[in-house]
Amino acid sequence: MIFPADLRLLLAHKQKTSARVRFLRFPHGLTAFQALPKLSTVHEVAPPHKVEHHPAMFLHAAERELGLASGSLALEAEFAASVDTPDGPIRVRLATFTSIDPPFAAADSLGGKFIAITEARGISPAELDLLRQAYTVMMG
């Protein structure tokens, strides 16, 4: 898959009728498609990056990795986070599924599952912080 090494996605679904929010949790954690390195810390305010990849590039790559049709993911433009890692900074963006229901089969195919924010036990402190920020953006 063509996906920048310095970029991760949080993938979420918001039910249009009930506003129920669920995040896709992979076996390695919440960030697609690789775990954040140990000792990662989240900036409260994401510093600007000099070069930003066009969102279509990594959304299409994520859709292919999940086995979904083009247009199945949309970028949440209000969310941008930066994580300091021992290997250098990583940008984190939030993408939401556009379908009425979460794509459970796609999650299962990668060993993942959709979880509510209250089911996020056992994830790293950095991922918990990202989850909090993403949830705040999604709930407006």
N, CA, C and O atoms as a GROMACS GRO file, in nm:
protein
  560
    1MET      N    1   0.084  -0.118   0.000
    1MET     CA    2   0.000   0.000   0.000
    1MET      C    3   0.088   0.124   0.000
    1MET      O    4   0.190   0.129   0.069
    2ILE      N    5   0.050   0.223  -0.077
    2ILE     CA    6   0.121   0.350  -0.078
    2ILE      C    7   0.059   0.438   0.030
    2ILE      O    8  -0.052   0.488   0.014
    3PHE      N    9   0.133   0.456   0.139
    3PHE     CA   10   0.084   0.534   0.251
    3PHE      C   11   0.205   0.599   0.314
    3PHE      O   12   0.301   0.529   0.347
    4PRO      N   13   0.205   0.730   0.333
    4PRO     CA   14   0.322   0.796   0.389
    4PRO      C   15   0.358   0.741   0.527
    4PRO      O   16   0.270   0.716   0.609
    5ALA      N   17   0.488   0.722   0.553
    5ALA     CA   18   0.534   0.667   0.681
    5ALA      C   19   0.509   0.762   0.797
    5ALA      O   20   0.502   0.719   0.912
    6ASP      N   21   0.495   0.891   0.767
    6ASP     CA   22   0.475   0.989   0.873
    6ASP      C   23   0.328   1.028   0.890
    6ASP      O   24   0.297   1.136   0.939
    7LEU      N   25   0.237   0.938   0.849
    7LEU     CA   26   0.094   0.966   0.857
    7LEU      C   27   0.019   0.845   0.910
    7LEU      O   28   0.048   0.732   0.873
    8ARG      N   29  -0.077   0.871   0.997
    8ARG     CA   30  -0.168   0.767   1.044
    8ARG      C   31  -0.309   0.823   1.034
    8ARG      O   32  -0.330   0.944   1.034
    9LEU      N   33  -0.405   0.733   1.026
    9LEU     CA   34  -0.546   0.770   1.023
    9LEU      C   35  -0.617   0.712   1.143
    9LEU      O   36  -0.589   0.600   1.184
   10LEU      N   37  -0.709   0.788   1.198
   10LEU     CA   38  -0.811   0.734   1.286
   10LEU      C   39  -0.933   0.715   1.198
   10LEU      O   40  -0.968   0.805   1.121
   11LEU      N   41  -0.997   0.601   1.207
   11LEU     CA   42  -1.114   0.573   1.124
   11LEU      C   43  -1.235   0.560   1.215
   11LEU      O   44  -1.234   0.484   1.311
   12ALA      N   45  -1.339   0.634   1.182
   12ALA     CA   46  -1.457   0.638   1.268
   12ALA      C   47  -1.584   0.635   1.185
   12ALA      O   48  -1.585   0.666   1.066
   13HIS      N   49  -1.692   0.597   1.252
   13HIS     CA   50  -1.824   0.599   1.190
   13HIS      C   51  -1.920   0.669   1.285
   13HIS      O   52  -1.924   0.638   1.405
   14LYS      N   53  -1.997   0.763   1.232
   14LYS     CA   54  -2.099   0.832   1.310
   14LYS      C   55  -2.235   0.799   1.249
   14LYS      O   56  -2.263   0.832   1.134
   15GLN      N   57  -2.318   0.733   1.329
   15GLN     CA   58  -2.452   0.697   1.283
   15GLN      C   59  -2.533   0.824   1.260
   15GLN      O   60  -2.544   0.909   1.348
   16LYS      N   61  -2.588   0.837   1.142
   16LYS     CA   62  -2.658   0.960   1.106
   16LYS      C   63  -2.786   0.980   1.186
   16LYS      O   64  -2.823   1.094   1.215
   17THR      N   65  -2.855   0.873   1.221
   17THR     CA   66  -2.982   0.886   1.292
   17THR      C   67  -2.967   0.900   1.443
   17THR      O   68  -3.046   0.970   1.506
   18SER      N   69  -2.866   0.836   1.500
   18SER     CA   70  -2.853   0.838   1.646
   18SER      C   71  -2.729   0.913   1.695
   18SER      O   72  -2.717   0.938   1.815
   19ALA      N   73  -2.640   0.950   1.606
   19ALA     CA   74  -2.513   1.016   1.639
   19ALA      C   75  -2.419   0.924   1.719
   19ALA      O   76  -2.326   0.973   1.783
   20ARG      N   77  -2.442   0.794   1.716
   20ARG     CA   78  -2.353   0.700   1.782
   20ARG      C   79  -2.219   0.699   1.709
   20ARG      O   80  -2.214   0.682   1.587
   21VAL      N   81  -2.112   0.716   1.783
   21VAL     CA   82  -1.978   0.722   1.725
   21VAL      C   83  -1.901   0.596   1.764
   21VAL      O   84  -1.895   0.559   1.881
   22ARG      N   85  -1.843   0.532   1.663
   22ARG     CA   86  -1.758   0.415   1.686
   22ARG      C   87  -1.630   0.431   1.609
   22ARG      O   88  -1.628   0.484   1.497
   23PHE      N   89  -1.522   0.385   1.668
   23PHE     CA   90  -1.390   0.392   1.608
   23PHE      C   91  -1.344   0.253   1.570
   23PHE      O   92  -1.372   0.156   1.640
   24LEU      N   93  -1.272   0.243   1.459
   24LEU     CA   94  -1.217   0.115   1.416
   24LEU      C   95  -1.089   0.089   1.495
   24LEU      O   96  -0.993   0.166   1.489
   25ARG      N   97  -1.091  -0.022   1.569
   25ARG     CA   98  -0.975  -0.063   1.648
   25ARG      C   99  -0.912  -0.185   1.581
   25ARG      O  100  -0.978  -0.286   1.558
   26PHE      N  101  -0.785  -0.172   1.550
   26PHE     CA  102  -0.709  -0.281   1.490
   26PHE      C  103  -0.643  -0.363   1.600
   26PHE      O  104  -0.642  -0.320   1.715
   27PRO      N  105  -0.589  -0.480   1.570
   27PRO     CA  106  -0.518  -0.557   1.672
   27PRO      C  107  -0.403  -0.480   1.737
   27PRO      O  108  -0.371  -0.503   1.853
   28HIS      N  109  -0.340  -0.389   1.661
   28HIS     CA  110  -0.226  -0.312   1.713
   28HIS      C  111  -0.268  -0.182   1.781
   28HIS      O  112  -0.184  -0.118   1.846
   29GLY      N  113  -0.393  -0.140   1.769
   29GLY     CA  114  -0.438  -0.014   1.828
   29GLY      C  115  -0.535   0.060   1.737
   29GLY      O  116  -0.600  -0.001   1.652
   30LEU      N  117  -0.544   0.189   1.755
   30LEU     CA  118  -0.644   0.268   1.683
   30LEU      C  119  -0.598   0.331   1.554
   30LEU      O  120  -0.681   0.372   1.474
   31THR      N  121  -0.469   0.340   1.530
   31THR     CA  122  -0.422   0.409   1.411
   31THR      C  123  -0.405   0.314   1.294
   31THR      O  124  -0.345   0.207   1.305
   32ALA      N  125  -0.459   0.356   1.180
   32ALA     CA  126  -0.446   0.277   1.058
   32ALA      C  127  -0.318   0.321   0.988
   32ALA      O  128  -0.292   0.441   0.982
   33PHE      N  129  -0.243   0.237   0.939
   33PHE     CA  130  -0.250   0.093   0.939
   33PHE      C  131  -0.129   0.035   1.014
   33PHE      O  132  -0.094  -0.082   0.998
   34GLN      N  133  -0.068   0.119   1.094
   34GLN     CA  134   0.044   0.079   1.178
   34GLN      C  135   0.024   0.138   1.317
   34GLN      O  136  -0.042   0.240   1.334
   35ALA      N  137   0.082   0.072   1.414
   35ALA     CA  138   0.078   0.124   1.551
   35ALA      C  139   0.166   0.248   1.562
   35ALA      O  140   0.262   0.264   1.488
   36LEU      N  141   0.132   0.333   1.655
   36LEU     CA  142   0.223   0.442   1.690
   36LEU      C  143   0.339   0.382   1.768
   36LEU      O  144   0.319   0.289   1.845
   37PRO      N  145   0.459   0.432   1.750
   37PRO     CA  146   0.573   0.380   1.827
   37PRO      C  147   0.553   0.403   1.977
   37PRO      O  148   0.482   0.494   2.019
   38LYS      N  149   0.615   0.318   2.056
   38LYS     CA  150   0.613   0.337   2.200
   38LYS      C  151   0.676   0.472   2.232
   38LYS      O  152   0.758   0.522   2.156
   39LEU      N  153   0.638   0.529   2.343
   39LEU     CA  154   0.686   0.660   2.390
   39LEU      C  155   0.635   0.777   2.306
   39LEU      O  156   0.694   0.885   2.309
   40SER      N  157   0.527   0.756   2.230
   40SER     CA  158   0.468   0.863   2.151
   40SER      C  159   0.391   0.958   2.243
   40SER      O  160   0.329   0.915   2.340
   41THR      N  161   0.396   1.086   2.210
   41THR     CA  162   0.318   1.186   2.284
   41THR      C  163   0.250   1.278   2.183
   41THR      O  164   0.305   1.308   2.077
   42VAL      N  165   0.130   1.322   2.218
   42VAL     CA  166   0.049   1.404   2.129
   42VAL      C  167   0.066   1.551   2.164
   42VAL      O  168   0.062   1.589   2.281
   43HIS      N  169   0.084   1.634   2.061
   43HIS     CA  170   0.083   1.779   2.080
   43HIS      C  171  -0.062   1.822   2.103
   43HIS      O  172  -0.153   1.768   2.040
   44GLU      N  173  -0.084   1.916   2.191
   44GLU     CA  174  -0.219   1.969   2.209
   44GLU      C  175  -0.264   2.048   2.087
   44GLU      O  176  -0.381   2.043   2.049
   45VAL      N  177  -0.173   2.119   2.025
   45VAL     CA  178  -0.202   2.192   1.902
   45VAL      C  179  -0.105   2.141   1.797
   45VAL      O  180   0.017   2.147   1.816
   46ALA      N  181  -0.158   2.092   1.687
   46ALA     CA  182  -0.073   2.035   1.583
   46ALA      C  183   0.007   2.145   1.514
   46ALA      O  184  -0.051   2.241   1.463
   47PRO      N  185   0.141   2.133   1.514
   47PRO     CA  186   0.221   2.232   1.441
   47PRO      C  187   0.198   2.217   1.291
   47PRO      O  188   0.172   2.106   1.243
   48PRO      N  189   0.206   2.325   1.217
   48PRO     CA  190   0.183   2.315   1.073
   48PRO      C  191   0.295   2.237   1.005
   48PRO      O  192   0.411   2.246   1.044
   49HIS      N  193   0.258   2.161   0.904
   49HIS     CA  194   0.356   2.088   0.824
   49HIS      C  195   0.382   2.167   0.698
   49HIS      O  196   0.292   2.230   0.642
   50LYS      N  197   0.504   2.163   0.653
   50LYS     CA  198   0.540   2.237   0.532
   50LYS      C  199   0.474   2.177   0.410
   50LYS      O  200   0.429   2.250   0.321
   51VAL      N  201   0.467   2.044   0.404
   51VAL     CA  202   0.407   1.976   0.291
   51VAL      C  203   0.300   1.882   0.342
   51VAL      O  204   0.326   1.799   0.430
   52GLU      N  205   0.181   1.895   0.289
   52GLU     CA  206   0.070   1.809   0.328
   52GLU      C  207   0.028   1.729   0.204
   52GLU      O  208   0.005   1.786   0.098
   53HIS      N  209   0.020   1.599   0.218
   53HIS     CA  210  -0.027   1.516   0.108
   53HIS      C  211  -0.175   1.545   0.083
   53HIS      O  212  -0.250   1.572   0.177
   54HIS      N  213  -0.216   1.540  -0.041
   54HIS     CA  214  -0.357   1.561  -0.072
   54HIS      C  215  -0.438   1.448  -0.010
   54HIS      O  216  -0.402   1.331  -0.024
   55PRO      N  217  -0.548   1.480   0.059
   55PRO     CA  218  -0.626   1.379   0.129
   55PRO      C  219  -0.674   1.264   0.040
   55PRO      O  220  -0.684   1.150   0.086
   56ALA      N  221  -0.704   1.293  -0.084
   56ALA     CA  222  -0.754   1.188  -0.173
   56ALA      C  223  -0.655   1.073  -0.185
   56ALA      O  224  -0.695   0.957  -0.197
   57MET      N  225  -0.527   1.104  -0.182
   57MET     CA  226  -0.424   1.001  -0.196
   57MET      C  227  -0.433   0.896  -0.085
   57MET      O  228  -0.440   0.776  -0.112
   58PHE      N  229  -0.434   0.943   0.040
   58PHE     CA  230  -0.433   0.844   0.146
   58PHE      C  231  -0.572   0.789   0.176
   58PHE      O  232  -0.583   0.679   0.230
   59LEU      N  233  -0.678   0.861   0.142
   59LEU     CA  234  -0.812   0.804   0.159
   59LEU      C  235  -0.834   0.689   0.062
   59LEU      O  236  -0.890   0.586   0.099
   60HIS      N  237  -0.790   0.707  -0.062
   60HIS     CA  238  -0.803   0.598  -0.161
   60HIS      C  239  -0.719   0.478  -0.120
   60HIS      O  240  -0.762   0.363  -0.135
   61ALA      N  241  -0.599   0.502  -0.070
   61ALA     CA  242  -0.513   0.392  -0.024
   61ALA      C  243  -0.579   0.317   0.092
   61ALA      O  244  -0.575   0.194   0.097
   62ALA      N  245  -0.640   0.390   0.184
   62ALA     CA  246  -0.708   0.328   0.298
   62ALA      C  247  -0.830   0.248   0.251
   62ALA      O  248  -0.855   0.138   0.300
   63GLU      N  249  -0.904   0.302   0.157
   63GLU     CA  250  -1.020   0.229   0.103
   63GLU      C  251  -0.976   0.098   0.038
   63GLU      O  252  -1.040  -0.005   0.057
   64ARG      N  253  -0.867   0.103  -0.037
   64ARG     CA  254  -0.816  -0.020  -0.100
   64ARG      C  255  -0.773  -0.121   0.006
   64ARG      O  256  -0.803  -0.240  -0.006
   65GLU      N  257  -0.703  -0.075   0.109
   65GLU     CA  258  -0.657  -0.164   0.216
   65GLU      C  259  -0.775  -0.230   0.286
   65GLU      O  260  -0.766  -0.346   0.326
   66LEU      N  261  -0.884  -0.158   0.301
   66LEU     CA  262  -1.003  -0.210   0.367
   66LEU      C  263  -1.094  -0.287   0.273
   66LEU      O  264  -1.190  -0.351   0.317
   67GLY      N  265  -1.066  -0.281   0.144
   67GLY     CA  266  -1.150  -0.350   0.046
   67GLY      C  267  -1.283  -0.279   0.023
   67GLY      O  268  -1.384  -0.344  -0.002
   68LEU      N  269  -1.283  -0.146   0.033
   68LEU     CA  270  -1.405  -0.068   0.018
   68LEU      C  271  -1.406   0.008  -0.114
   68LEU      O  272  -1.301   0.030  -0.176
   69ALA      N  273  -1.524   0.047  -0.155
   69ALA     CA  274  -1.539   0.124  -0.279
   69ALA      C  275  -1.485   0.265  -0.261
   69ALA      O  276  -1.479   0.317  -0.150
   70SER      N  277  -1.448   0.326  -0.372
   70SER     CA  278  -1.404   0.465  -0.370
   70SER      C  279  -1.517   0.553  -0.319
   70SER      O  280  -1.633   0.534  -0.357
   71GLY      N  281  -1.484   0.647  -0.232
   71GLY     CA  282  -1.584   0.734  -0.174
   71GLY      C  283  -1.640   0.683  -0.041
   71GLY      O  284  -1.729   0.745   0.016
   72SER      N  285  -1.587   0.572   0.007
   72SER     CA  286  -1.634   0.514   0.134
   72SER      C  287  -1.579   0.587   0.256
   72SER      O  288  -1.631   0.570   0.366
   73LEU      N  289  -1.475   0.668   0.237
   73LEU     CA  290  -1.416   0.745   0.346
   73LEU      C  291  -1.417   0.893   0.311
   73LEU      O  292  -1.399   0.932   0.195
   74ALA      N  293  -1.438   0.974   0.414
   74ALA     CA  294  -1.432   1.120   0.398
   74ALA      C  295  -1.342   1.176   0.506
   74ALA      O  296  -1.344   1.130   0.620
   75LEU      N  297  -1.263   1.275   0.470
   75LEU     CA  298  -1.172   1.338   0.565
   75LEU      C  299  -1.248   1.437   0.653
   75LEU      O  300  -1.329   1.515   0.603
   76GLU      N  301  -1.222   1.434   0.782
   76GLU     CA  302  -1.275   1.534   0.874
   76GLU      C  303  -1.173   1.647   0.880
   76GLU      O  304  -1.072   1.637   0.950
   77ALA      N  305  -1.198   1.752   0.806
   77ALA     CA  306  -1.101   1.859   0.790
   77ALA      C  307  -1.068   1.932   0.920
   77ALA      O  308  -0.961   1.991   0.932
   78GLU      N  309  -1.158   1.928   1.017
   78GLU     CA  310  -1.135   1.999   1.143
   78GLU      C  311  -1.036   1.928   1.236
   78GLU      O  312  -0.993   1.985   1.335
   79PHE      N  313  -1.002   1.805   1.204
   79PHE     CA  314  -0.912   1.728   1.291
   79PHE      C  315  -0.775   1.714   1.226
   79PHE      O  316  -0.763   1.665   1.114
   80ALA      N  317  -0.674   1.758   1.297
   80ALA     CA  318  -0.535   1.737   1.257
   80ALA      C  319  -0.454   1.732   1.386
   80ALA      O  320  -0.458   1.824   1.466
   81ALA      N  321  -0.381   1.624   1.404
   81ALA     CA  322  -0.299   1.609   1.524
   81ALA      C  323  -0.157   1.575   1.482
   81ALA      O  324  -0.132   1.528   1.372
   82SER      N  325  -0.066   1.601   1.574
   82SER     CA  326   0.074   1.568   1.552
   82SER      C  327   0.124   1.492   1.674
   82SER      O  328   0.096   1.528   1.788
   83VAL      N  329   0.197   1.386   1.647
   83VAL     CA  330   0.248   1.299   1.752
   83VAL      C  331   0.400   1.298   1.745
   83VAL      O  332   0.458   1.273   1.639
   84ASP      N  333   0.464   1.326   1.857
   84ASP     CA  334   0.610   1.313   1.865
   84ASP      C  335   0.642   1.168   1.894
   84ASP      O  336   0.585   1.107   1.984
   85THR      N  337   0.734   1.112   1.816
   85THR     CA  338   0.778   0.974   1.836
   85THR      C  339   0.930   0.972   1.837
   85THR      O  340   0.994   1.066   1.791
   86PRO      N  341   0.989   0.864   1.888
   86PRO     CA  342   1.136   0.854   1.882
   86PRO      C  343   1.191   0.858   1.739
   86PRO      O  344   1.307   0.892   1.718
   87ASP      N  345   1.106   0.822   1.640
   87ASP     CA  346   1.149   0.820   1.500
   87ASP      C  347   1.117   0.949   1.426
   87ASP      O  348   1.145   0.960   1.307
   88GLY      N  349   1.059   1.047   1.495
   88GLY     CA  350   1.021   1.172   1.431
   88GLY      C  351   0.872   1.195   1.439
   88GLY      O  352   0.798   1.107   1.484
   89PRO      N  353   0.826   1.313   1.396
   89PRO     CA  354   0.684   1.346   1.408
   89PRO      C  355   0.598   1.265   1.311
   89PRO      O  356   0.640   1.231   1.201
   90ILE      N  357   0.476   1.235   1.357
   90ILE     CA  358   0.377   1.166   1.275
   90ILE      C  359   0.250   1.249   1.278
   90ILE      O  360   0.203   1.290   1.385
   91ARG      N  361   0.194   1.273   1.160
   91ARG     CA  362   0.065   1.342   1.152
   91ARG      C  363  -0.046   1.241   1.165
   91ARG      O  364  -0.035   1.128   1.117
   92VAL      N  365  -0.154   1.280   1.229
   92VAL     CA  366  -0.271   1.193   1.242
   92VAL      C  367  -0.391   1.271   1.192
   92VAL      O  368  -0.415   1.385   1.233
   93ARG      N  369  -0.466   1.209   1.102
   93ARG     CA  370  -0.587   1.268   1.047
   93ARG      C  371  -0.705   1.176   1.079
   93ARG      O  372  -0.686   1.058   1.110
   94LEU      N  373  -0.823   1.230   1.073
   94LEU     CA  374  -0.946   1.156   1.102
   94LEU      C  375  -1.027   1.140   0.974
   94LEU      O  376  -1.055   1.237   0.904
   95ALA      N  377  -1.063   1.016   0.945
   95ALA     CA  378  -1.150   0.987   0.831
   95ALA      C  379  -1.273   0.915   0.883
   95ALA      O  380  -1.265   0.832   0.973
   96THR      N  381  -1.387   0.948   0.824
   96THR     CA  382  -1.512   0.883   0.864
   96THR      C  383  -1.566   0.801   0.749
   96THR      O  384  -1.549   0.834   0.632
   97PHE      N  385  -1.633   0.692   0.787
   97PHE     CA  386  -1.699   0.608   0.688
   97PHE      C  387  -1.828   0.676   0.645
   97PHE      O  388  -1.902   0.729   0.729
   98THR      N  389  -1.856   0.675   0.516
   98THR     CA  390  -1.973   0.744   0.463
   98THR      C  391  -2.096   0.656   0.457
   98THR      O  392  -2.205   0.705   0.426
   99SER      N  393  -2.083   0.528   0.485
   99SER     CA  394  -2.195   0.435   0.478
   99SER      C  395  -2.292   0.456   0.594
   99SER      O  396  -2.257   0.514   0.696
  100ILE      N  397  -2.414   0.408   0.576
  100ILE     CA  398  -2.516   0.419   0.681
  100ILE      C  399  -2.472   0.341   0.805
  100ILE      O  400  -2.486   0.390   0.917
  101ASP      N  401  -2.420   0.221   0.785
  101ASP     CA  402  -2.372   0.138   0.895
  101ASP      C  403  -2.221   0.120   0.882
  101ASP      O  404  -2.167   0.129   0.771
  102PRO      N  405  -2.152   0.094   0.993
  102PRO     CA  406  -2.008   0.069   0.984
  102PRO      C  407  -1.981  -0.055   0.897
  102PRO      O  408  -2.060  -0.149   0.898
  103PRO      N  409  -1.870  -0.055   0.824
  103PRO     CA  410  -1.835  -0.173   0.743
  103PRO      C  411  -1.772  -0.282   0.831
  103PRO      O  412  -1.650  -0.299   0.834
  104PHE      N  413  -1.856  -0.355   0.901
  104PHE     CA  414  -1.810  -0.457   0.995
  104PHE      C  415  -1.725  -0.564   0.927
  104PHE      O  416  -1.626  -0.609   0.983
  105ALA      N  417  -1.764  -0.606   0.805
  105ALA     CA  418  -1.690  -0.710   0.734
  105ALA      C  419  -1.548  -0.663   0.702
  105ALA      O  420  -1.453  -0.741   0.713
  106ALA      N  421  -1.533  -0.538   0.663
  106ALA     CA  422  -1.400  -0.484   0.634
  106ALA      C  423  -1.314  -0.484   0.760
  106ALA      O  424  -1.196  -0.517   0.754
  107ALA      N  425  -1.373  -0.447   0.872
  107ALA     CA  426  -1.299  -0.448   0.999
  107ALA      C  427  -1.258  -0.590   1.035
  107ALA      O  428  -1.144  -0.615   1.073
  108ASP      N  429  -1.350  -0.683   1.022
  108ASP     CA  430  -1.321  -0.823   1.053
  108ASP      C  431  -1.208  -0.879   0.967
  108ASP      O  432  -1.124  -0.955   1.015
  109SER      N  433  -1.205  -0.839   0.840
  109SER     CA  434  -1.104  -0.893   0.748
  109SER      C  435  -0.962  -0.854   0.790
  109SER      O  436  -0.866  -0.921   0.754
  110LEU      N  437  -0.949  -0.745   0.866
  110LEU     CA  438  -0.818  -0.700   0.914
  110LEU      C  439  -0.797  -0.732   1.062
  110LEU      O  440  -0.700  -0.687   1.123
  111GLY      N  441  -0.889  -0.809   1.119
  111GLY     CA  442  -0.877  -0.844   1.261
  111GLY      C  443  -0.921  -0.733   1.353
  111GLY      O  444  -0.889  -0.735   1.472
  112GLY      N  445  -0.994  -0.636   1.300
  112GLY     CA  446  -1.037  -0.522   1.380
  112GLY      C  447  -1.182  -0.530   1.420
  112GLY      O  448  -1.254  -0.623   1.382
  113LYS      N  449  -1.225  -0.430   1.498
  113LYS     CA  450  -1.365  -0.421   1.536
  113LYS      C  451  -1.396  -0.275   1.567
  113LYS      O  452  -1.307  -0.196   1.598
  114PHE      N  453  -1.523  -0.241   1.558
  114PHE     CA  454  -1.567  -0.107   1.591
  114PHE      C  455  -1.598  -0.099   1.740
  114PHE      O  456  -1.666  -0.186   1.795
  115ILE      N  457  -1.546   0.007   1.804
  115ILE     CA  458  -1.567   0.024   1.947
  115ILE      C  459  -1.619   0.164   1.977
  115ILE      O  460  -1.591   0.259   1.904
  116ALA      N  461  -1.694   0.174   2.084
  116ALA     CA  462  -1.734   0.305   2.136
  116ALA      C  463  -1.617   0.359   2.218
  116ALA      O  464  -1.527   0.284   2.255
  117ILE      N  465  -1.618   0.487   2.245
  117ILE     CA  466  -1.510   0.549   2.321
  117ILE      C  467  -1.498   0.485   2.460
  117ILE      O  468  -1.389   0.481   2.517
  118THR      N  469  -1.608   0.436   2.514
  118THR     CA  470  -1.606   0.373   2.646
  118THR      C  471  -1.542   0.235   2.645
  118THR      O  472  -1.518   0.178   2.752
  119GLU      N  473  -1.514   0.180   2.528
  119GLU     CA  474  -1.453   0.048   2.515
  119GLU      C  475  -1.304   0.056   2.481
  119GLU      O  476  -1.246  -0.043   2.436
  120ALA      N  477  -1.244   0.170   2.501
  120ALA     CA  478  -1.106   0.192   2.459
  120ALA      C  479  -1.005   0.157   2.568
  120ALA      O  480  -0.900   0.220   2.577
  121ARG      N  481  -1.036   0.060   2.648
  121ARG     CA  482  -0.941   0.019   2.752
  121ARG      C  483  -0.819  -0.049   2.689
  121ARG      O  484  -0.830  -0.118   2.588
  122GLY      N  485  -0.704  -0.028   2.751
  122GLY     CA  486  -0.584  -0.099   2.709
  122GLY      C  487  -0.510  -0.036   2.593
  122GLY      O  488  -0.413  -0.094   2.545
  123ILE      N  489  -0.552   0.080   2.546
  123ILE     CA  490  -0.476   0.143   2.439
  123ILE      C  491  -0.377   0.242   2.502
  123ILE      O  492  -0.389   0.278   2.619
  124SER      N  493  -0.281   0.283   2.424
  124SER     CA  494  -0.174   0.370   2.475
  124SER      C  495  -0.228   0.507   2.515
  124SER      O  496  -0.332   0.550   2.465
  125PRO      N  497  -0.157   0.576   2.605
  125PRO     CA  498  -0.199   0.712   2.643
  125PRO      C  499  -0.208   0.807   2.523
  125PRO      O  500  -0.298   0.892   2.518
  126ALA      N  501  -0.117   0.794   2.427
  126ALA     CA  502  -0.121   0.881   2.309
  126ALA      C  503  -0.248   0.854   2.228
  126ALA      O  504  -0.312   0.948   2.181
  127GLU      N  505  -0.284   0.728   2.212
  127GLU     CA  506  -0.406   0.696   2.137
  127GLU      C  507  -0.530   0.742   2.212
  127GLU      O  508  -0.627   0.786   2.150
  128LEU      N  509  -0.530   0.732   2.344
  128LEU     CA  510  -0.642   0.784   2.422
  128LEU      C  511  -0.659   0.933   2.400
  128LEU      O  512  -0.771   0.983   2.388
  129ASP      N  513  -0.549   1.005   2.396
  129ASP     CA  514  -0.554   1.149   2.372
  129ASP      C  515  -0.608   1.179   2.232
  129ASP      O  516  -0.691   1.268   2.216
  130LEU      N  517  -0.561   1.105   2.132
  130LEU     CA  518  -0.612   1.122   1.996
  130LEU      C  519  -0.760   1.091   1.989
  130LEU      O  520  -0.836   1.162   1.923
  131LEU      N  521  -0.801   0.986   2.057
  131LEU     CA  522  -0.942   0.947   2.059
  131LEU      C  523  -1.027   1.058   2.120
  131LEU      O  524  -1.134   1.089   2.068
  132ARG      N  525  -0.981   1.116   2.228
  132ARG     CA  526  -1.054   1.226   2.293
  132ARG      C  527  -1.068   1.344   2.197
  132ARG      O  528  -1.177   1.400   2.183
  133GLN      N  529  -0.959   1.382   2.131
  133GLN     CA  530  -0.964   1.494   2.037
  133GLN      C  531  -1.058   1.466   1.920
  133GLN      O  532  -1.136   1.552   1.880
  134ALA      N  533  -1.051   1.343   1.866
  134ALA     CA  534  -1.136   1.307   1.752
  134ALA      C  535  -1.284   1.306   1.793
  134ALA      O  536  -1.369   1.354   1.718
  135TYR      N  537  -1.313   1.253   1.909
  135TYR     CA  538  -1.451   1.247   1.957
  135TYR      C  539  -1.507   1.389   1.973
  135TYR      O  540  -1.622   1.416   1.937
  136THR      N  541  -1.426   1.478   2.027
  136THR     CA  542  -1.468   1.618   2.045
  136THR      C  543  -1.502   1.682   1.910
  136THR      O  544  -1.602   1.752   1.899
  137VAL      N  545  -1.421   1.658   1.810
  137VAL     CA  546  -1.447   1.712   1.676
  137VAL      C  547  -1.575   1.652   1.619
  137VAL      O  548  -1.658   1.724   1.563
  138MET      N  549  -1.591   1.522   1.632
  138MET     CA  550  -1.707   1.457   1.573
  138MET      C  551  -1.839   1.497   1.639
  138MET      O  552  -1.943   1.502   1.573
  139MET      N  553  -1.834   1.526   1.767
  139MET     CA  554  -1.957   1.564   1.837
  139MET      C  555  -1.984   1.714   1.829
  139MET      O  556  -2.088   1.761   1.873
  140GLY      N  557  -1.889   1.788   1.773
  140GLY     CA  558  -1.909   1.929   1.747
  140GLY      C  559  -1.901   2.010   1.871
  140GLY      O  560  -1.916   2.133   1.866
   0.00000   0.00000   0.00000
